[in-house]
Structures are given as structure tokens and as C-alpha cells.
Amino acid sequence: MSMLQVILYGTVLGTLTQKGNWFDFEVDRGAFETYQLSSTIMSVAVPLNLRYSASHKRHSSIFFAELLPEGRNYEWLAQSLPHGERTP
């Protein structure tokens, strides 16, 4: 299972976990020390909540998929990470 930590402005917001062709985003509770519940600091599509509906999970998966590089850039990024820290 591939996992990737999501960090914004030095604050850990959560973890992305690959689930087949989709990504599951789980918010780190520590993010609420900096940002409020339902904050849209990352995106309106992915507000910071402890639980997401199926619709929100689909939107967040699409949001993160669009951010990740493709092709050669993806391969370069994957190869440049220390072993065991591969991207989803």
C-alpha cells in the first residue's frame, strides 16, 4: 500500500493512501491546531474534516490525482524519493 504525507506551509494536513485507482485522504488531527474544522486551506473540494462522505472522497481523490505528475516527471519523482517512500 502506497502512502504519501500531505504537508502545506509546514503543517502536516494528512495522509494519502492508494486504494486501487483511487486515493483516500485522511486528515491528521494535528492539522486542527493550525486550521479550523472544515477549513478550505487546501481546496474547497477537500475541506479539512475528520470524516468524508462517498461524494467528498471521490472529489478529494480527483483533486489529488490532478496534482501528481505524470509520465517522465512521475518516474523522476519516484526515483528521487528515498526507498520505501514511493508516491501512490
C-alpha positions, 0 to 999 in steps of 0.5 A: 500500500502506497502512502504519501504525507500531505504537508502545506506551509509546514503543517502536516494536513494528512495522509494519502493512501492508494486504494486501487485507482483511487486515493483516500485522504485522511486528515491528521488531527494535528492539522486542527491546531493550525486550521479550523474544522472544515477549513478550505486551506487546501481546496474547497473540494477537500475541506479539512474534516475528520470524516468524508462522505462517498461524494467528498472522497471521490472529489478529494481523490480527483483533486489529488490525482490532478496534482501528481505528475505524470509520465517522465516527471512521475518516474523522476519523482519516484526515483528521487524519493528515498526507498520505501517512500514511493508516491501512490 
